[in-house]
Amino acid sequence: VQLQAFGGGLVQAGGSLRLSCAASGRAFSSYAMAWFRQAPGKEREFVSAISRSGGSTGYADSVKGRFIISRDNAKNSVFLQMNILKPEDTAVYYCAGQNVASSRWYSTLAGSYYYWGQGTLVTVSS
């Protein structure tokens, strides 16, 4: 599967953005999906993940209550709604996917995902 993330941009603190990740290929509904981000000079970090069924989701503590992950298997897409953005959310955001058997599985570890998109830059100004 190939993944393409888009929707990044420049936004003021307190604003919102919605990232999308479109997947090509078949059987998207077999993939657990996740978002990671990497700020300049920092390690890549987990943001959010969703199981293949959409029934299980996880969030990093830093975004819990502000970000919402969702997916539309009919449209081969996963989304990240980002609200109340802060300057510290500034980073390149990557979507990642892994073909799994369990309908409830997801991982917070980057190494658990084989497929990665190219990243989309989110800049939050203060």
C-alpha positions in Angstrom: 0.0 0.0 0.0 1.2 3.6 -0.7 0.3 6.3 1.7 0.0 10.0 1.0 -0.5 12.6 3.7 -1.8 16.1 3.1 -3.6 18.9 4.8 -0.7 20.6 6.6 -0.1 24.3 6.6 0.4 27.4 8.7 -2.1 28.1 11.5 -2.3 30.4 14.5 -2.2 29.0 18.0 -5.7 28.0 19.0 -6.7 27.1 15.5 -7.5 23.8 13.8 -6.3 21.7 10.9 -7.4 18.4 9.5 -4.8 16.1 8.1 -5.7 13.3 5.7 -3.9 10.2 4.6 -5.0 8.5 1.4 -4.0 4.9 0.8 -3.7 3.3 -2.6 -4.0 -0.4 -3.1 -6.5 -2.9 -1.8 -7.6 -4.1 1.6 -7.1 -0.8 3.4 -9.6 -2.1 6.0 -6.9 -4.6 7.0 -4.5 -1.9 8.1 -4.1 -0.4 11.4 -3.1 3.2 10.9 -1.2 5.8 12.9 0.1 9.4 12.9 3.6 10.3 14.0 5.3 13.6 14.0 8.9 14.9 14.0 9.8 18.4 15.1 13.1 20.0 14.0 16.0 18.5 15.9 13.7 16.0 17.7 13.0 12.3 17.5 9.9 11.1 15.7 7.1 10.6 18.2 3.7 8.9 18.3 0.6 11.1 18.0 -2.4 8.8 17.5 -3.4 5.4 16.1 -6.6 3.6 15.1 -7.3 0.0 14.7 -8.4 -1.5 11.3 -12.0 -1.5 12.4 -11.8 2.0 13.9 -13.1 0.6 17.2 -9.8 1.2 19.1 -7.9 4.5 19.2 -4.9 5.8 21.1 -3.4 9.2 21.7 -0.2 10.6 23.0 -0.8 12.5 26.3 0.3 15.7 24.7 -2.6 15.7 22.2 -5.3 13.9 24.2 -8.5 15.9 24.3 -7.3 18.1 21.3 -6.8 15.7 18.4 -9.2 13.1 17.0 -8.3 10.3 14.7 -10.8 8.7 12.4 -10.9 6.6 9.3 -13.2 5.9 6.3 -12.4 2.5 5.0 -14.7 3.0 2.0 -12.5 6.0 1.0 -9.2 4.4 1.9 -8.5 7.3 4.2 -7.5 8.1 7.7 -7.9 11.6 9.2 -6.4 13.6 12.1 -8.5 16.5 13.3 -6.3 18.8 15.2 -7.9 21.4 17.5 -6.5 24.0 19.9 -3.2 23.8 18.2 -0.1 24.9 20.1 3.3 26.1 18.8 4.8 22.8 20.2 2.6 20.9 17.7 4.8 22.3 14.9 6.3 19.3 13.1 6.2 17.2 10.0 3.3 14.7 10.4 3.6 11.2 9.0 0.9 8.6 8.5 1.8 5.0 8.9 0.1 1.7 8.3 0.5 -2.0 9.1 -1.5 -4.9 7.8 -2.8 -6.8 10.8 -5.2 -9.6 11.6 -6.7 -8.2 14.8 -9.5 -5.8 14.4 -8.5 -4.1 17.7 -4.8 -3.8 17.3 -2.7 -0.7 17.1 0.7 0.3 18.2 2.3 3.4 19.6 5.7 2.3 18.3 7.0 3.5 15.0 8.8 0.3 14.4 5.5 -1.6 14.3 4.5 0.1 11.1 5.9 -1.0 7.7 4.2 1.5 5.4 4.9 5.3 5.7 3.7 8.4 3.9 5.9 11.2 2.9 4.8 13.7 5.6 3.0 17.0 5.7 4.3 20.0 7.5 2.2 21.7 10.2 3.4 25.0 11.5 1.6 26.7 14.4 2.5 30.3 15.0 2.2 31.9 18.5 
